[in-house]
């Protein structure tokens, strides 16, 4: 029988990714396009129009298309920030957000922990 030492156990734990991290890993990155520092580089929207007779949720996917893995579900009234668009799909960040997360002067990948791609048919722009 092999005896593991403490250092080997620590290294093994550090190298093993946790399930929640893998669950939100995107197949297609969401990019924030840099602005001039004057305006936010994303727009807030709310999930709207989902039918209670249908699925009742908007699937958050790992890429811009229904062929990508489902990461989460959003519901009517949930607020998202749209950072990227590819056709009829929006790269969004959702959950507990701060408004300053939408103000970059550089083009960069969005790294917030709750993110993914949703179909724009179910998004309504919010004023402001």
N, C-alpha and C positions, 0 to 999 in steps of 0.2 A: 504494500500500500504506500502511495506517495504522500509525503507530508508537505503541505503548502506553507510557505513562510508568509509573514504579514505583508512584506513588500510586494510579493507576487499577487496577493489578494487585492491590495490597493490598486496596483497597476491594472489588473483585470477589470475592476469596477470602473475605473476611469476610462478605459477603452471601450466599454460596453455602452452603447447609446441607450437612453431610456426610451420606452415606448411612446410617450407623448411627443418627444422630439421627432421621432420618425413619422408619427401620424400627421404632423403638420409640415413635413418636408415637401417643397414644391418641385414639380417636374419642369415647370416653366417659371423662371424668376419674374417677380414684379419689380419694375424699375420706376423710380421717381425721377422725373425729368427736372433738371435744375432750372429755377426761375432766376429773375434778376434780384432776388432778395426782397422784392417789393410785395409780391403776392404769394399766397399759399400755392404749392405745386400739386395740391390734390383738392378734391371737392367732396363735400359731405352729401350723402344720399340716405334715404330710408328705404327699407324693403317694403313694398306695397303691392297689392293686387293679387296676393296668393289666395286661392280659393280653399275654404274649409272642406269643400267636397273633393278637392284634389289631394295631393300629397300633404299640403299644409305647410311646406317648408321650401326654402330655396337652398339647394345644395351648394356648398363651398367646395370647389374642386382644386386639384393640384396643378391644373393647367387650363387654358382657355378652350374648353370643349367637353362635351358630355362623355367622351371616351376616357377622360382622366379620372383618377381615384377621387372618391368623395371623402373630404376631410372633416366636414362639420355641416350643420344645418342652421340657417337663419330663418327668422319668422317675421311676419308683418310687424312693422314698427321698429325693428332693429336698425340701428344707425351704422353705416359703414363709411369709410373714407376711400374714395376712388383715386388710385395713383397711376394706373396704367390701363390702356384699352387695346384689345386685339379683336377687331371685328365687333361682334355683338357680345363680347365678353369683357368684363372689367376686373382688373387686379385690385383687390380691396384689402383693407386692414379693418378689423372690427374688434369689439370688446372695450376694455377700459383704455381710452385714448386721451391724449393731451393735444390741444390744438396746435401747439408748437411742433408736433411731430410732422406737420405738413409744410415746413418752410425750409427747404434746402436750396442752396445756391449752386449745388453740384448735381450732376446726374449720378445716381447711386442705386444699388439694389435696396429694396425695402426689407428691413430685417426685424420688424416687429413680430412678436410671437404668435399673434392670431392673424393670419392672412390667408388669401387664396383667391380663386377666380370664380365669379358668379355671372350668370346671364343678365344682361342689362335690361331685359324686358321687365324685370321685377324690381327695378330701382327707380325711385322718384327723387329728383334733385331737391335739396333743401336750400332755402335762401340763406344768404349770409356768408 
